Amino acid sequence: MFHVEDYSDDRLKSWCIHCGVAIANVKANRDHVPTKSFLSRRLREDGAAYDRGQGAPDGYLPQVVVCKACNAGYSRDEAYLLCVLHAVLAGSLYPDPDTHPEAAKVLRSNRDVVRSLKADPNGQMLLFDDLEPFTLYPDPDRVRGVVLKNARGHAYHEIGEPMLDEPSFISFQPLSSMTDEECAAFENGGGGGSDLWPEVGSRMMVRVVEGVGLAGGWVEVERGRYRYAVDWSAGVTVRTVIWDYLATETRW
């Protein structure tokens, strides 16, 4: 995707969007939103080349500045969700490397996650219903943490809003589990209406006015891998679709 310059209020960029600490007082670095491992290797390499000033104009990957501790703190749960997605879509915790090479490599490299996913806690998430005989029992709190991390990043990156409070609502479920009506409402989730503009100077203001990188209200980071939409019409709502499979929604 192409880089869009951010001219939103610098006073809103003083804190880490995850813990609220003053950025000036701690070590900080750039965090990719979405989680970089959700994207293809080719796109990750293009993004790294762009960051070095050597890549193509469309090689930019969305990034926000957060405290280094928070950035590192999400790594284990990001790897966890990555393994869950690979296992579900491959249909196995031990996929055939010939038919699912990426999934096989990721799951082999995260045996601790594989072992934890084989455990059977009390209850089972709707996310993995109807997958017999292959059923996983993931930790919903770990999935929720990654969904929230990316949602905060998208709101901050696109409309300049640091969402420091806890959200009022978070959901995640397969797109295929939605009714036609639910899916239509979810897909129509971007924007603020014709009479409500995003923050002046924000990236989303540029997208809305100039039509940069928006398709039906959605920003597509990589086709088939990740897209997101930010709605500012009533509070802030961030929706994402991961691998054309997992639909998430976070509201403040």
C-alpha positions as CSV (number, residue, x, y, z in Angstrom):
1,M,0.0,0.0,0.0
2,F,1.1,3.6,-0.6
3,H,2.3,5.8,2.3
4,V,-0.1,8.7,3.2
5,E,1.5,11.5,5.2
6,D,0.1,12.2,8.7
7,Y,-0.6,15.8,9.6
8,S,-2.8,15.1,12.6
9,D,-2.4,16.9,16.0
10,D,1.1,16.1,17.4
11,R,-0.3,16.6,20.9
12,L,-2.1,13.2,20.4
13,K,1.2,11.4,19.8
14,S,2.7,11.9,23.2
15,W,1.7,8.6,24.8
16,C,2.0,4.9,24.1
17,I,-1.4,3.9,22.8
18,H,-1.2,0.6,24.8
19,C,-0.1,1.6,28.3
20,G,-0.4,5.4,28.2
21,V,3.2,6.1,29.2
22,A,4.8,9.3,27.9
23,I,6.8,8.3,24.9
24,A,9.4,10.9,25.7
25,N,10.2,9.1,28.9
26,V,10.8,5.6,27.6
27,K,12.5,3.7,24.8
28,A,10.2,3.6,21.8
29,N,10.1,2.0,18.4
30,R,7.8,1.4,15.5
31,D,5.2,-1.3,15.6
32,H,3.6,-2.7,12.4
33,V,-0.2,-2.6,12.3
34,P,-1.3,-5.1,11.3
35,T,1.0,-7.7,12.9
36,K,3.7,-8.2,10.3
37,S,3.6,-12.0,10.5
38,F,0.1,-12.0,9.1
39,L,1.4,-10.8,5.8
40,S,3.2,-12.7,3.1
41,R,7.0,-13.0,3.1
42,R,7.2,-11.0,-0.1
43,L,5.2,-8.1,1.3
44,R,7.3,-8.1,4.5
45,E,10.5,-7.9,2.4
46,D,9.0,-5.1,0.4
47,G,8.1,-3.3,3.6
48,A,11.6,-3.7,4.9
49,A,13.1,-2.4,1.7
50,Y,10.8,0.6,1.8
51,D,11.9,1.4,5.3
52,R,15.5,1.4,4.1
53,G,14.6,3.9,1.3
54,Q,15.2,1.2,-1.3
55,G,11.7,-0.1,-2.0
56,A,8.9,0.6,-4.4
57,P,6.4,3.5,-3.6
58,D,3.7,0.9,-2.8
59,G,5.9,-1.0,-0.3
60,Y,4.9,0.9,2.8
61,L,3.4,-1.1,5.7
62,P,1.4,0.8,8.3
63,Q,3.4,1.6,11.5
64,V,2.9,3.5,14.7
65,V,5.3,4.5,17.5
66,V,4.8,2.8,20.8
67,C,6.9,2.0,23.8
68,K,9.4,-0.8,23.3
69,A,8.1,-2.8,26.2
70,C,4.5,-2.9,24.8
71,N,5.7,-3.8,21.4
72,A,7.8,-6.7,22.6
73,G,5.0,-7.7,25.0
74,Y,2.6,-8.7,22.2
75,S,5.0,-11.0,20.4
76,R,4.1,-14.2,22.0
77,D,0.4,-13.8,21.5
78,E,0.9,-12.7,17.9
79,A,2.8,-15.9,17.3
80,Y,0.1,-17.8,19.1
81,L,-2.7,-16.4,16.9
82,L,-0.6,-17.0,13.8
83,C,-0.3,-20.7,14.7
84,V,-4.1,-20.9,15.4
85,L,-4.9,-19.5,11.9
86,H,-2.4,-21.7,10.1
87,A,-3.7,-24.8,11.9
88,V,-7.4,-24.0,11.3
89,L,-6.9,-23.3,7.6
90,A,-4.5,-26.3,7.1
91,G,-6.9,-28.5,9.1
92,S,-4.1,-29.9,11.2
93,L,-1.5,-29.0,13.9
94,Y,0.9,-31.1,11.8
95,P,0.2,-30.1,8.2
96,D,1.9,-31.7,5.3
97,P,4.9,-29.4,4.3
98,D,4.3,-30.2,0.6
99,T,0.7,-29.0,0.6
100,H,1.0,-26.3,3.4
101,P,4.6,-25.3,3.5
102,E,4.1,-22.0,5.3
103,A,1.8,-23.6,8.0
104,A,4.2,-26.5,8.5
105,K,7.2,-24.2,9.0
106,V,5.4,-21.9,11.5
107,L,3.9,-24.8,13.5
108,R,7.2,-26.7,13.7
109,S,8.8,-23.5,15.0
110,N,6.2,-23.1,17.7
111,R,5.9,-26.5,19.4
112,D,5.0,-24.9,22.7
113,V,1.9,-23.3,21.0
114,V,1.0,-26.6,19.4
115,R,1.1,-28.4,22.8
116,S,-1.1,-25.8,24.4
117,L,-3.6,-26.0,21.5
118,K,-3.9,-29.7,22.1
119,A,-5.2,-29.1,25.6
120,D,-8.9,-29.1,26.3
121,P,-10.0,-26.3,28.7
122,N,-13.5,-25.8,30.0
123,G,-15.7,-24.7,27.2
124,Q,-14.9,-24.1,23.5
125,M,-14.9,-21.0,21.4
126,L,-17.5,-20.6,18.7
127,L,-14.6,-19.8,16.4
128,F,-13.7,-23.4,16.2
129,D,-17.1,-25.1,16.2
130,D,-18.1,-27.5,13.4
131,L,-14.5,-28.5,12.6
132,E,-14.8,-32.1,13.8
133,P,-12.8,-34.3,13.8
134,F,-10.2,-31.5,14.0
135,T,-11.0,-29.1,16.8
136,L,-8.8,-26.5,18.6
137,Y,-9.2,-25.0,22.0
138,P,-7.4,-21.6,21.8
139,D,-7.2,-19.1,24.6
140,P,-9.7,-16.3,23.8
141,D,-7.8,-13.8,25.9
142,R,-4.7,-14.2,23.8
143,V,-6.7,-13.8,20.6
144,R,-8.5,-10.8,22.0
145,G,-5.1,-9.1,23.0
146,V,-3.8,-9.2,19.4
147,V,-7.2,-8.0,18.0
148,L,-7.1,-5.1,20.4
149,K,-3.5,-4.3,19.7
150,N,-4.1,-4.0,16.0
151,A,-7.3,-2.1,16.4
152,R,-5.6,0.5,18.5
153,G,-2.9,0.8,15.9
154,H,-5.4,1.3,13.1
155,A,-7.3,4.0,14.9
156,Y,-4.1,5.8,15.7
157,H,-2.6,5.4,12.3
158,E,-5.7,6.4,10.3
159,I,-7.6,9.0,12.3
160,G,-4.9,10.1,14.9
161,E,-7.0,8.8,17.8
162,P,-5.0,7.3,20.8
163,M,-7.6,4.8,22.2
164,L,-6.2,4.5,25.7
165,D,-9.4,3.3,27.3
166,E,-10.6,-0.3,27.2
167,P,-13.0,-0.9,24.4
168,S,-16.7,-1.4,25.0
169,F,-16.9,-4.4,22.7
170,I,-14.6,-6.9,21.0
171,S,-15.6,-9.8,18.7
172,F,-13.9,-12.2,16.4
173,Q,-15.5,-15.0,14.3
174,P,-15.1,-16.6,10.9
175,L,-16.7,-14.7,8.1
176,S,-18.3,-17.9,7.0
177,S,-20.3,-18.1,10.3
178,M,-22.1,-14.9,9.7
179,T,-25.6,-14.6,8.2
180,D,-25.9,-12.7,4.9
181,E,-27.4,-9.7,6.9
182,E,-24.5,-9.8,9.5
183,C,-21.9,-10.0,6.7
184,A,-23.5,-7.0,4.8
185,A,-23.5,-4.9,8.0
186,F,-19.9,-5.8,8.8
187,E,-18.7,-5.1,5.2
188,N,-20.4,-1.7,5.3
189,G,-18.5,-0.7,8.4
190,G,-16.1,2.1,7.2
191,G,-16.5,5.8,7.3
192,G,-18.4,8.4,9.2
193,G,-21.1,9.5,6.8
194,S,-21.2,12.4,4.4
195,D,-21.7,15.0,7.2
196,L,-18.9,13.8,9.6
197,W,-15.3,14.2,8.6
198,P,-12.3,12.5,10.2
199,E,-9.6,14.5,12.1
200,V,-8.2,17.3,10.0
201,G,-4.8,16.3,8.8
202,S,-5.2,12.6,9.5
203,R,-4.5,10.0,7.0
204,M,-8.1,9.0,6.8
205,M,-9.0,12.6,5.9
206,V,-6.7,12.3,2.9
207,R,-8.1,9.0,2.0
208,V,-11.7,10.3,2.1
209,V,-11.0,13.5,0.2
210,E,-8.6,12.1,-2.4
211,G,-9.8,8.5,-2.5
212,V,-6.4,7.2,-1.7
213,G,-6.3,3.4,-0.9
214,L,-10.0,3.0,0.0
215,A,-12.3,0.4,-1.4
216,G,-15.8,0.5,0.0
217,G,-14.4,2.0,3.2
218,W,-11.7,-0.6,3.6
219,V,-7.9,-0.2,3.5
220,E,-6.4,-3.3,1.8
221,V,-2.9,-4.0,3.2
222,E,-2.6,-7.2,1.2
223,R,-5.2,-8.9,-0.9
224,G,-6.4,-12.1,0.7
225,R,-4.3,-11.5,3.8
226,Y,-5.4,-8.4,5.6
227,R,-7.8,-5.4,5.3
228,Y,-9.2,-3.0,7.8
229,A,-11.9,-0.3,8.1
230,V,-12.2,2.5,10.6
231,D,-15.6,4.0,11.5
232,W,-15.7,7.3,13.4
233,S,-19.5,8.0,13.1
234,A,-20.4,7.0,16.7
235,G,-17.3,6.6,18.8
236,V,-14.6,4.6,17.0
237,T,-15.1,1.2,15.5
238,V,-12.3,-0.8,13.9
239,R,-13.0,-3.9,11.8
240,T,-10.4,-6.2,10.3
241,V,-10.4,-9.3,8.1
242,I,-7.5,-11.7,8.4
243,W,-6.8,-14.2,5.6
244,D,-10.3,-13.8,4.3
245,Y,-11.3,-16.0,7.3
246,L,-11.3,-14.2,10.7
247,A,-13.5,-11.1,11.0
248,T,-12.9,-8.9,14.0
249,E,-14.6,-5.8,15.4
250,T,-13.5,-3.5,18.2
251,R,-15.6,-0.6,19.5
252,W,-14.9,2.4,21.8
